[in-house]
Amino acid sequence: MSVPSLVLGSTSRYRAELLRRLYADFQQRAPGVDEAPLPDETPRERALRLAIAKARAAADGLEDALVIGSDQVAELAGVVLDKPGTPERARAQLTASSGHAVHFHTALCLHDTRTGQDRLHVDHTVVMFRSLSPEEIARYIEREQPLDCAGSFKCEGLGISLFERIDNEDPSALIGLPLIALTRLLREAGIALP
């Protein structure tokens, strides 16, 4: 049996960089999925629904592939923190997060086009922010420009300085692709790792 091609159903450079740690030979496809929340959907449910939708959309037209879909939803006291898009929204998110715990739900779907099977995982990470001054927040946003990141930070960069601690099972999940779970799902699908 031939080894299926590996496809990342995302145009995120962060997810692509993570996947390259495991597997260099993959292609990226834009999933083109509407990411609007559904009524009464929990952040965990939203992340999982979108990960499945992205994997299946990116798999369209492929016959012998394993397609990875992933999505991350951040929440602070039950309120979803989307990608801020502007420095003002980033400032508001970081101000609200200061001194509090932010929960990140990072969902993963490995869709096998050969069988139609979806292998699923959801990682839960809790980030405890230290108390941040307005000046620290302003300096951080100016230096790192985290406008395309849920929660308005990049933990793989200067964002790590904003935290008291991170509680999770897989540090790569907070960046956007839980590699420990992904290696398990890939092995289950017949990919030899390492």
TORKOL-4160 file (C-alpha; in steps of 0.2 Angstrom, whole numbers, padded with zeros to 4 digits, m for minus):
194
<pt num="1" X="0000" Y="0000" Z="0000"/>
<pt num="2" X="0007" Y="0017" Z="m0005"/>
<pt num="3" X="0010" Y="0031" Z="0008"/>
<pt num="4" X="m0004" Y="0044" Z="0006"/>
<pt num="5" X="0001" Y="0062" Z="0003"/>
<pt num="6" X="0000" Y="0074" Z="0018"/>
<pt num="7" X="m0010" Y="0090" Z="0017"/>
<pt num="8" X="m0012" Y="0104" Z="0029"/>
<pt num="9" X="m0029" Y="0112" Z="0027"/>
<pt num="10" X="m0023" Y="0129" Z="0033"/>
<pt num="11" X="m0013" Y="0143" Z="0026"/>
<pt num="12" X="m0006" Y="0148" Z="0043"/>
<pt num="13" X="0012" Y="0150" Z="0043"/>
<pt num="14" X="0013" Y="0145" Z="0061"/>
<pt num="15" X="0004" Y="0128" Z="0058"/>
<pt num="16" X="0015" Y="0125" Z="0043"/>
<pt num="17" X="0031" Y="0128" Z="0054"/>
<pt num="18" X="0025" Y="0116" Z="0067"/>
<pt num="19" X="0021" Y="0103" Z="0054"/>
<pt num="20" X="0038" Y="0104" Z="0047"/>
<pt num="21" X="0045" Y="0098" Z="0063"/>
<pt num="22" X="0037" Y="0081" Z="0060"/>
<pt num="23" X="0036" Y="0080" Z="0041"/>
<pt num="24" X="0044" Y="0090" Z="0028"/>
<pt num="25" X="0034" Y="0084" Z="0012"/>
<pt num="26" X="0017" Y="0091" Z="0013"/>
<pt num="27" X="0006" Y="0103" Z="0004"/>
<pt num="28" X="m0005" Y="0117" Z="0011"/>
<pt num="29" X="m0023" Y="0120" Z="0004"/>
<pt num="30" X="m0034" Y="0134" Z="0010"/>
<pt num="31" X="m0050" Y="0127" Z="0017"/>
<pt num="32" X="m0061" Y="0142" Z="0014"/>
<pt num="33" X="m0072" Y="0138" Z="0029"/>
<pt num="34" X="m0084" Y="0151" Z="0037"/>
<pt num="35" X="m0078" Y="0152" Z="0054"/>
<pt num="36" X="m0093" Y="0161" Z="0061"/>
<pt num="37" X="m0099" Y="0154" Z="0078"/>
<pt num="38" X="m0115" Y="0145" Z="0079"/>
<pt num="39" X="m0129" Y="0149" Z="0093"/>
<pt num="40" X="m0125" Y="0141" Z="0110"/>
<pt num="41" X="m0109" Y="0133" Z="0104"/>
<pt num="42" X="m0096" Y="0131" Z="0117"/>
<pt num="43" X="m0078" Y="0136" Z="0113"/>
<pt num="44" X="m0073" Y="0118" Z="0113"/>
<pt num="45" X="m0087" Y="0113" Z="0101"/>
<pt num="46" X="m0083" Y="0128" Z="0089"/>
<pt num="47" X="m0064" Y="0123" Z="0088"/>
<pt num="48" X="m0069" Y="0105" Z="0085"/>
<pt num="49" X="m0082" Y="0109" Z="0072"/>
<pt num="50" X="m0070" Y="0120" Z="0063"/>
<pt num="51" X="m0056" Y="0108" Z="0063"/>
<pt num="52" X="m0067" Y="0095" Z="0055"/>
<pt num="53" X="m0074" Y="0107" Z="0042"/>
<pt num="54" X="m0057" Y="0113" Z="0037"/>
<pt num="55" X="m0050" Y="0096" Z="0035"/>
<pt num="56" X="m0065" Y="0090" Z="0025"/>
<pt num="57" X="m0065" Y="0106" Z="0014"/>
<pt num="58" X="m0046" Y="0105" Z="0010"/>
<pt num="59" X="m0049" Y="0086" Z="0006"/>
<pt num="60" X="m0061" Y="0090" Z="m0008"/>
<pt num="61" X="m0055" Y="0082" Z="m0024"/>
<pt num="62" X="m0041" Y="0072" Z="m0016"/>
<pt num="63" X="m0041" Y="0053" Z="m0016"/>
<pt num="64" X="m0026" Y="0047" Z="m0007"/>
<pt num="65" X="m0022" Y="0059" Z="0006"/>
<pt num="66" X="m0022" Y="0062" Z="0025"/>
<pt num="67" X="m0028" Y="0080" Z="0028"/>
<pt num="68" X="m0025" Y="0090" Z="0044"/>
<pt num="69" X="m0038" Y="0102" Z="0050"/>
<pt num="70" X="m0035" Y="0112" Z="0065"/>
<pt num="71" X="m0043" Y="0127" Z="0074"/>
<pt num="72" X="m0041" Y="0136" Z="0090"/>
<pt num="73" X="m0053" Y="0146" Z="0101"/>
<pt num="74" X="m0048" Y="0156" Z="0116"/>
<pt num="75" X="m0059" Y="0161" Z="0130"/>
<pt num="76" X="m0059" Y="0172" Z="0145"/>
<pt num="77" X="m0072" Y="0170" Z="0157"/>
<pt num="78" X="m0083" Y="0162" Z="0144"/>
<pt num="79" X="m0080" Y="0176" Z="0131"/>
<pt num="80" X="m0072" Y="0171" Z="0115"/>
<pt num="81" X="m0056" Y="0180" Z="0111"/>
<pt num="82" X="m0054" Y="0180" Z="0092"/>
<pt num="83" X="m0039" Y="0187" Z="0082"/>
<pt num="84" X="m0039" Y="0205" Z="0086"/>
<pt num="85" X="m0035" Y="0212" Z="0069"/>
<pt num="86" X="m0031" Y="0229" Z="0076"/>
<pt num="87" X="m0019" Y="0236" Z="0089"/>
<pt num="88" X="m0034" Y="0243" Z="0099"/>
<pt num="89" X="m0043" Y="0226" Z="0100"/>
<pt num="90" X="m0026" Y="0218" Z="0105"/>
<pt num="91" X="m0024" Y="0231" Z="0119"/>
<pt num="92" X="m0042" Y="0228" Z="0125"/>
<pt num="93" X="m0039" Y="0209" Z="0125"/>
<pt num="94" X="m0023" Y="0209" Z="0134"/>
<pt num="95" X="m0030" Y="0222" Z="0147"/>
<pt num="96" X="m0044" Y="0210" Z="0150"/>
<pt num="97" X="m0033" Y="0195" Z="0151"/>
<pt num="98" X="m0021" Y="0204" Z="0163"/>
<pt num="99" X="m0020" Y="0194" Z="0180"/>
<pt num="100" X="m0033" Y="0181" Z="0173"/>
<pt num="101" X="m0033" Y="0163" Z="0166"/>
<pt num="102" X="m0037" Y="0161" Z="0147"/>
<pt num="103" X="m0042" Y="0145" Z="0141"/>
<pt num="104" X="m0037" Y="0138" Z="0123"/>
<pt num="105" X="m0046" Y="0124" Z="0115"/>
<pt num="106" X="m0035" Y="0118" Z="0100"/>
<pt num="107" X="m0044" Y="0105" Z="0090"/>
<pt num="108" X="m0037" Y="0093" Z="0077"/>
<pt num="109" X="m0045" Y="0083" Z="0064"/>
<pt num="110" X="m0035" Y="0070" Z="0053"/>
<pt num="111" X="m0046" Y="0066" Z="0038"/>
<pt num="112" X="m0042" Y="0051" Z="0028"/>
<pt num="113" X="m0048" Y="0052" Z="0010"/>
<pt num="114" X="m0046" Y="0034" Z="0007"/>
<pt num="115" X="m0058" Y="0029" Z="0020"/>
<pt num="116" X="m0068" Y="0045" Z="0025"/>
<pt num="117" X="m0063" Y="0042" Z="0043"/>
<pt num="118" X="m0060" Y="0057" Z="0054"/>
<pt num="119" X="m0047" Y="0055" Z="0069"/>
<pt num="120" X="m0050" Y="0069" Z="0082"/>
<pt num="121" X="m0042" Y="0077" Z="0097"/>
<pt num="122" X="m0045" Y="0093" Z="0107"/>
<pt num="123" X="m0031" Y="0100" Z="0118"/>
<pt num="124" X="m0035" Y="0111" Z="0132"/>
<pt num="125" X="m0022" Y="0124" Z="0138"/>
<pt num="126" X="m0024" Y="0136" Z="0152"/>
<pt num="127" X="m0013" Y="0152" Z="0151"/>
<pt num="128" X="m0011" Y="0162" Z="0167"/>
<pt num="129" X="m0007" Y="0180" Z="0163"/>
<pt num="130" X="0003" Y="0190" Z="0176"/>
<pt num="131" X="m0003" Y="0208" Z="0180"/>
<pt num="132" X="0002" Y="0219" Z="0165"/>
<pt num="133" X="0004" Y="0237" Z="0165"/>
<pt num="134" X="m0003" Y="0248" Z="0151"/>
<pt num="135" X="0015" Y="0252" Z="0146"/>
<pt num="136" X="0020" Y="0233" Z="0145"/>
<pt num="137" X="0005" Y="0230" Z="0134"/>
<pt num="138" X="0008" Y="0244" Z="0122"/>
<pt num="139" X="0027" Y="0239" Z="0121"/>
<pt num="140" X="0022" Y="0221" Z="0118"/>
<pt num="141" X="0010" Y="0225" Z="0104"/>
<pt num="142" X="0022" Y="0237" Z="0096"/>
<pt num="143" X="0036" Y="0225" Z="0096"/>
<pt num="144" X="0027" Y="0209" Z="0091"/>
<pt num="145" X="0011" Y="0214" Z="0081"/>
<pt num="146" X="0001" Y="0199" Z="0087"/>
<pt num="147" X="m0014" Y="0205" Z="0077"/>
<pt num="148" X="m0017" Y="0188" Z="0068"/>
<pt num="149" X="m0016" Y="0178" Z="0084"/>
<pt num="150" X="m0031" Y="0172" Z="0095"/>
<pt num="151" X="m0029" Y="0180" Z="0112"/>
<pt num="152" X="m0017" Y="0194" Z="0105"/>
<pt num="153" X="0000" Y="0185" Z="0109"/>
<pt num="154" X="0013" Y="0173" Z="0102"/>
<pt num="155" X="0019" Y="0162" Z="0115"/>
<pt num="156" X="0033" Y="0156" Z="0104"/>
<pt num="157" X="0040" Y="0174" Z="0104"/>
<pt num="158" X="0040" Y="0188" Z="0116"/>
<pt num="159" X="0022" Y="0184" Z="0122"/>
<pt num="160" X="0030" Y="0171" Z="0134"/>
<pt num="161" X="0035" Y="0186" Z="0145"/>
<pt num="162" X="0016" Y="0190" Z="0148"/>
<pt num="163" X="0013" Y="0174" Z="0158"/>
<pt num="164" X="0015" Y="0167" Z="0175"/>
<pt num="165" X="0012" Y="0149" Z="0169"/>
<pt num="166" X="0005" Y="0138" Z="0155"/>
<pt num="167" X="m0004" Y="0122" Z="0160"/>
<pt num="168" X="m0006" Y="0109" Z="0146"/>
<pt num="169" X="0000" Y="0092" Z="0140"/>
<pt num="170" X="0007" Y="0098" Z="0123"/>
<pt num="171" X="0016" Y="0115" Z="0122"/>
<pt num="172" X="0014" Y="0115" Z="0103"/>
<pt num="173" X="m0005" Y="0116" Z="0105"/>
<pt num="174" X="m0004" Y="0134" Z="0111"/>
<pt num="175" X="0004" Y="0139" Z="0094"/>
<pt num="176" X="m0010" Y="0131" Z="0085"/>
<pt num="177" X="m0006" Y="0113" Z="0080"/>
<pt num="178" X="m0005" Y="0099" Z="0094"/>
<pt num="179" X="0010" Y="0089" Z="0088"/>
<pt num="180" X="0010" Y="0076" Z="0101"/>
<pt num="181" X="m0008" Y="0071" Z="0097"/>
<pt num="182" X="m0005" Y="0073" Z="0078"/>
<pt num="183" X="0010" Y="0061" Z="0079"/>
<pt num="184" X="m0002" Y="0048" Z="0087"/>
<pt num="185" X="m0016" Y="0051" Z="0074"/>
<pt num="186" X="m0003" Y="0050" Z="0060"/>
<pt num="187" X="0004" Y="0033" Z="0067"/>
<pt num="188" X="m0014" Y="0027" Z="0068"/>
<pt num="189" X="m0016" Y="0031" Z="0050"/>
<pt num="190" X="m0001" Y="0022" Z="0044"/>
<pt num="191" X="0013" Y="0035" Z="0044"/>
<pt num="192" X="0029" Y="0030" Z="0052"/>
<pt num="193" X="0035" Y="0043" Z="0065"/>
<pt num="194" X="0049" Y="0045" Z="0069"/>
